[in-house]
């Protein structure tokens, strides 16, 4: 623990995301990640502003919209083919 480990940029990035997960919570971190990648999805294009700005009120609705969609699990279609 006390041993000095030189910090690379990748390590710093991982640590930053980990700190964000600790501070905000895993679900919300996942929401922010999926929100960026699925910006052009049909479910989000209906009401993007509610996802972006009002966190507390539309949080549950956003999660319920995002979770069942196949975009959250990019591994699933790949394993089906293989």
Residue, then its C-alpha position, 0 to 999 in steps of 0.5 A: x500500500x505504501x509502495x509508490x506506483x507510478x500513475x499512468x493516464x489509464x490508471x488515473x482514468x480508471x481511478x476517476x471512474x471508480x471514484x465517481x461510482x463511489x460518490x454517485x452510485x453504480x446505477x447512476x454511473x451506468x445511466x450516464x454511460x449508456x446515455x452517451x452511447x444511446x443518444x440516437x436511440x428511439x427511446x431517448x430521442x423522444x425526451x432527451x431533456x428529461x434524461x439530461x437535466x432532471x436527475x431525481x424525478x425522471x431517474x426511475x423512468x430513464x432506468x426502466x427505459x434503458x435497461x431492457x434495451x439490447x444496447x446495454x448488453x453489447x455482448x449478447x448479440x455477439x455470443x448468439x452468433x458465435 
